[in-house]
Amino acid sequence: MNKKLLCVTALALPLVLAGCQTTRQNAATGEQETNRTTSGALLGCAGGAIAGAIINKGKGAAIGCAAGGATGALVGSNMDKQEAELRQELLNSGVQIERNGDRIELIIASDISFNSGGYDLQPTIKPTLNSIAKVMNRYPESNLLIEGHTDSTGSLELNELLANARANSVQTALTSAGLEFNRTHTQGFGPHKPLCDNATPEGRACNRRVELTILN
């Protein structure tokens, strides 16, 4: 990237971020960190500026930065809001919520969602899934990946079938709660993506889960 492009990008970025809160307090450490809206704007600006410069020999860098930065900021802002609403809706539900860039990951342990060895949802988890569908319906641009996971106990074939069946059960419940079917995708991994050591009861319990990943 040449000096001219860097200069134009630096001039254009404040226009993109004007009026945005550029930092937020980390809930765990209390320290200030760059929020996702600003991160999206920074990445969008850089990408847009490069594209603009390539297309118009450097003259389009400022326009590309503004357009790309605005798009990135909007995506980051929407995900920030959606994350905050999910945290409020799912408080004390037992669902773990993690943020990974422009992805929101929800981890539902099997012991609060399914009976042992089965794929029928427990009635107590359905209000939680209703809340997820309600929040997602306020953000129609986002989509959902539903992944089923098991521990390593039993045969590989049965674990893969169980993982798929559990992911499909969650998809069905979310669809019944009003989330459009075409916004969801399911996949069963069985024991192939463990989070913990399958050698201990605690580790196996950790690995029996359904993960929901919200994507823009």
C-alpha positions as CSV (number, residue, x, y, z in Angstrom):
1,M,0.0,0.0,0.0
2,N,1.6,3.3,-1.0
3,K,1.9,6.5,1.1
4,K,-0.9,8.3,-0.8
5,L,-3.3,5.5,-0.1
6,L,-2.4,5.4,3.6
7,C,-2.8,9.2,3.8
8,V,-6.3,9.2,2.2
9,T,-7.4,6.3,4.3
10,A,-6.3,8.1,7.5
11,L,-8.3,11.2,6.4
12,A,-11.4,9.2,5.6
13,L,-11.6,7.0,8.6
14,P,-12.7,9.8,11.1
15,L,-15.7,10.5,8.9
16,V,-16.7,6.9,9.2
17,L,-16.3,6.8,13.0
18,A,-17.8,10.2,13.7
19,G,-20.6,9.9,16.3
20,C,-19.7,6.3,17.2
21,Q,-18.5,5.1,20.6
22,T,-15.1,3.7,19.7
23,T,-14.4,1.8,23.0
24,R,-16.3,-0.1,25.6
25,Q,-15.6,-1.6,29.0
26,N,-14.6,-5.2,29.0
27,A,-17.1,-7.0,31.3
28,A,-14.5,-9.4,32.7
29,T,-11.5,-7.1,33.2
30,G,-13.0,-3.6,33.5
31,E,-10.5,-2.3,30.9
32,Q,-11.4,-0.3,27.9
33,E,-11.3,-2.2,24.6
34,T,-12.2,-1.4,21.0
35,N,-15.8,-2.3,20.4
36,R,-16.9,-4.4,17.5
37,T,-18.5,-1.5,15.7
38,T,-15.2,0.2,15.5
39,S,-13.3,-3.0,14.6
40,G,-15.8,-3.5,11.7
41,A,-15.3,0.1,10.6
42,L,-11.5,-0.3,10.6
43,L,-11.6,-3.5,8.6
44,G,-14.2,-2.2,6.2
45,C,-12.3,1.1,5.7
46,A,-9.1,-0.7,4.9
47,G,-10.8,-3.1,2.5
48,G,-12.8,-0.4,0.9
49,A,-9.8,2.0,0.5
50,I,-7.7,-0.7,-1.1
51,A,-10.5,-1.6,-3.5
52,G,-11.2,2.0,-4.4
53,A,-7.5,2.7,-5.0
54,I,-7.1,-0.3,-7.3
55,I,-10.3,0.6,-9.3
56,N,-9.4,4.2,-9.7
57,K,-5.6,4.4,-9.3
58,G,-5.7,5.8,-5.8
59,K,-8.4,8.4,-6.3
60,G,-11.2,6.2,-5.1
61,A,-9.5,5.3,-1.8
62,A,-11.4,7.9,0.3
63,I,-14.7,6.8,-1.2
64,G,-13.9,3.2,-0.7
65,C,-12.9,3.7,2.9
66,A,-16.1,5.6,3.6
67,A,-18.3,3.0,2.0
68,G,-16.4,0.0,3.3
69,G,-16.1,1.5,6.8
70,A,-19.8,2.4,7.0
71,T,-20.7,-1.2,6.1
72,G,-18.3,-2.6,8.6
73,A,-19.5,-0.3,11.3
74,L,-23.1,-1.3,10.6
75,V,-22.4,-5.0,10.8
76,G,-20.4,-4.5,14.0
77,S,-23.1,-2.4,15.6
78,N,-25.8,-4.8,14.8
79,M,-23.8,-7.7,16.2
80,D,-23.1,-5.7,19.4
81,K,-26.8,-5.0,19.9
82,Q,-27.8,-8.6,19.1
83,E,-25.2,-9.9,21.6
84,A,-26.4,-7.5,24.3
85,E,-30.0,-8.6,23.8
86,L,-29.1,-12.2,23.9
87,R,-27.2,-11.8,27.1
88,Q,-30.2,-10.2,28.7
89,E,-32.7,-12.7,27.4
90,L,-30.6,-15.7,28.3
91,L,-29.5,-14.6,31.7
92,N,-29.4,-17.6,34.1
93,S,-30.5,-20.0,31.3
94,G,-27.3,-22.1,31.5
95,V,-26.4,-21.1,28.0
96,Q,-22.8,-19.9,27.5
97,I,-22.5,-16.9,25.2
98,E,-19.1,-16.1,23.5
99,R,-18.2,-13.4,21.0
100,N,-15.7,-14.2,18.3
101,G,-15.3,-11.3,15.9
102,D,-18.5,-11.0,13.9
103,R,-19.9,-14.3,15.3
104,I,-22.0,-14.9,18.4
105,E,-21.6,-18.4,19.7
106,L,-24.1,-20.0,22.1
107,I,-23.2,-23.3,23.8
108,I,-26.1,-25.4,25.1
109,A,-25.0,-28.3,27.3
110,S,-26.9,-31.6,26.7
111,D,-27.8,-32.0,30.3
112,I,-30.1,-29.0,30.1
113,S,-31.5,-29.7,26.7
114,F,-31.8,-33.5,26.1
115,N,-32.3,-36.7,28.1
116,S,-29.3,-39.0,28.2
117,G,-28.8,-40.7,24.8
118,G,-31.9,-39.1,23.3
119,Y,-32.7,-36.3,20.9
120,D,-36.1,-35.1,22.1
121,L,-35.8,-31.6,23.6
122,Q,-36.6,-31.2,27.3
123,P,-39.5,-28.9,27.8
124,T,-37.4,-26.6,30.1
125,I,-35.1,-25.6,27.2
126,K,-37.9,-24.5,24.9
127,P,-38.3,-21.0,26.4
128,T,-34.6,-20.4,25.9
129,L,-34.9,-21.4,22.2
130,N,-37.9,-19.1,21.9
131,S,-35.9,-16.2,23.3
132,I,-33.1,-16.9,20.7
133,A,-35.6,-16.9,17.9
134,K,-37.2,-13.7,19.2
135,V,-33.9,-11.8,19.2
136,M,-32.8,-13.2,15.9
137,N,-36.1,-12.1,14.3
138,R,-35.2,-8.5,15.2
139,Y,-32.0,-8.9,13.1
140,P,-33.2,-10.5,9.8
141,E,-29.7,-10.2,8.2
142,S,-28.2,-12.8,10.5
143,N,-28.2,-16.5,10.0
144,L,-27.6,-19.5,12.3
145,L,-25.4,-22.6,12.2
146,I,-26.6,-25.3,14.5
147,E,-23.9,-28.0,15.4
148,G,-24.4,-31.2,17.4
149,H,-21.6,-32.7,19.4
150,T,-21.2,-35.8,21.5
151,D,-18.5,-37.4,23.7
152,S,-16.6,-40.4,22.5
153,T,-18.6,-43.0,24.5
154,G,-20.2,-45.6,22.2
155,S,-19.8,-46.2,18.5
156,L,-18.8,-43.5,16.1
157,E,-21.8,-44.2,13.9
158,L,-24.3,-43.8,16.7
159,N,-22.7,-40.6,18.0
160,E,-22.8,-39.0,14.5
161,L,-26.5,-39.9,14.1
162,L,-27.2,-38.6,17.6
163,A,-25.4,-35.3,16.9
164,N,-27.3,-34.8,13.7
165,A,-30.6,-35.6,15.3
166,R,-30.1,-33.2,18.2
167,A,-29.1,-30.4,15.8
168,N,-32.2,-31.0,13.8
169,S,-34.4,-31.0,16.9
170,V,-33.0,-27.6,17.9
171,Q,-33.7,-26.3,14.3
172,T,-37.3,-27.6,14.4
173,A,-37.9,-25.9,17.8
174,L,-36.5,-22.6,16.5
175,T,-38.6,-22.8,13.4
176,S,-41.6,-23.5,15.5
177,A,-40.7,-20.4,17.5
178,G,-40.9,-18.2,14.3
179,L,-37.3,-18.3,13.0
180,E,-37.3,-18.8,9.2
181,F,-36.1,-22.3,8.3
182,N,-33.9,-21.0,5.4
183,R,-31.9,-18.9,7.9
184,T,-30.7,-22.0,9.7
185,H,-28.2,-24.8,8.8
186,T,-27.5,-27.9,10.8
187,Q,-24.5,-30.2,11.0
188,G,-23.6,-33.1,13.3
189,F,-20.0,-33.6,14.3
190,G,-20.4,-36.5,16.8
191,P,-17.2,-36.7,18.9
192,H,-14.9,-35.2,16.3
193,K,-14.6,-31.7,17.8
194,P,-14.2,-32.1,21.6
195,L,-13.8,-29.0,23.8
196,C,-12.6,-31.1,26.8
197,D,-10.8,-34.3,27.6
198,N,-13.1,-37.4,27.1
199,A,-11.0,-39.3,29.6
200,T,-13.0,-37.8,32.6
201,P,-16.7,-37.6,33.3
202,E,-16.5,-33.9,33.5
203,G,-14.8,-33.7,30.1
204,R,-17.4,-35.9,28.5
205,A,-20.2,-33.8,29.9
206,C,-18.5,-30.7,28.5
207,N,-18.3,-32.3,25.0
208,R,-22.0,-33.3,25.0
209,R,-23.4,-30.0,23.6
210,V,-25.2,-28.1,20.8
211,E,-23.5,-25.0,19.5
212,L,-25.4,-22.2,17.8
213,T,-23.3,-19.7,15.8
214,I,-25.0,-16.5,14.7
215,L,-23.4,-15.1,11.5
216,N,-23.9,-12.0,9.5
